[in-house]
Amino acid sequence: MIKSNSTPRPARTFRYSSIPILLGILGLAGCSTPPENPAPPRPVRVIRVGEAAAHPTAGFAGEVTARRETALAFRVAGKVVTRLVEVGDRVRKGQVIARLDANDYRLATQNLKAQLTAARAECEFSRADLARYRELLDQNIIAPPEFDRRQTAYTGAKERVAALSAQLEQTANQLRYSELTAERDGVISGFSVEAGDVIAAGQSVARLAQLDEKEVTVHVPEQSIGDVTPGQAVEVSLWSQGERRFRGSVREVAPAADPATRTYRVKAALLDGRDQALLGMTATVWLTTTEPTVPVIPRSAVFTTHQDPKQPKIWLLDADTVRSVPVTLGRALDGEHIEVAGVAPGQTIVSAGVQRLIEGQAVRVLAAEGGRP
């Protein structure tokens, strides 16, 4: 039997002590791999709730009128002989507008002047006669009753002079009233008589409108009158001025509705634009509101999730990240806006791209807008 000269090799053994070394090498290799870049902040548009400026909510058509318009009338009756102005003429205080036939009042004045002259002469004679009878009474030449008769005659003559003086002054006033004059500066807005008409005392002849204050009279339906209060700021637009608007203020609100139209008369004073607003022009009064009491947001800011599809939410901007906030939807408004509860005025929310965001995601604000346009 032949023996081999080679020495048998020992069997290979696996040492468990080498496992930690291998894991350490793999760990070092893993640490040397550079980390992935984080996702950049997603750009979003935001809106600040409740920052919308005051805006017109309702417009009511009306007519430009003078705040003070006086009906002019003669204080005596008579026949109109002439009118000296036309509708639209500007007049000054004291300017004669029309005249009546004053012959009767002139004759009555002359008659009373003559009577007054005679009464004064009679009164002077009675006064002198009374003085003579007083001397006779002091000398006991006449009896006291005779002196009393002279004194009574003098008193009657004196009172007659006083009565005729009052009648003469009244007749002189009637003669002066035969001329109709303007009580203040203004413009003639209407004339209802012509030369030759016979009118009664107090009958309206013309209308005088003052131009220092103008207002717009509108009629507001009962469902909107609760939003109108005296002193409330409004905007007034004139059809002749296009889109231009002027400042105004509610001056008067009727306490009761018109029985025929069931609307309330509202008068808004013009604070500027009086020169452009001519009497009779058509104007629109825009009632304004201040910051809304109920938060209003765009409908695009509301979203729902698959986990809770019945709960509307919004994304609230918190520093540079967003977090969802549940809200309760209210009344839908014009302009794709809606009233909500659960968000406070002044908070900033995401207004567009809400379906692409996740909880706590970093965002970059592109623009800020008001609550309502």
Number of C-alpha atoms within 10 A of each C-alpha: 3 4 5 7 6 6 6 7 6 6 5 6 6 7 7 8 8 9 11 10 11 11 11 11 11 11 11 11 10 10 9 8 8 7 7 6 6 6 8 10 13 15 14 19 18 23 24 22 23 22 19 16 14 13 16 14 9 12 18 16 17 22 20 24 23 24 20 14 16 19 15 21 20 24 17 19 19 21 17 22 15 16 19 12 16 14 14 15 13 16 19 13 11 12 16 16 19 23 21 24 18 20 12 11 20 15 13 17 21 14 13 19 17 12 17 21 14 13 21 18 14 19 21 15 14 21 18 13 16 20 15 13 21 19 13 15 16 11 9 10 10 14 12 14 10 12 20 14 13 19 19 13 17 21 14 15 21 18 13 18 20 15 13 19 19 14 17 21 14 13 20 17 15 21 21 16 19 22 21 22 19 21 15 15 17 23 22 23 21 17 18 10 16 14 14 14 13 14 18 14 11 13 16 16 20 24 20 26 25 20 19 12 15 25 27 29 25 22 20 22 15 13 8 12 17 9 11 18 14 13 14 15 19 24 22 28 22 23 12 13 11 8 9 12 17 16 17 25 22 23 18 16 19 14 9 11 16 12 8 6 10 13 19 20 18 25 26 28 26 23 16 15 17 17 9 11 24 17 19 13 15 18 23 21 29 21 22 17 17 11 14 17 10 17 21 28 27 21 18 16 23 23 18 15 11 7 7 9 10 10 16 17 22 23 26 21 21 14 9 12 17 20 17 18 14 17 15 12 17 13 10 14 13 7 10 11 18 21 18 20 13 12 21 15 17 14 14 21 27 25 24 18 15 20 13 8 17 13 10 14 14 19 20 14 14 10 11 15 15 16 23 23 11
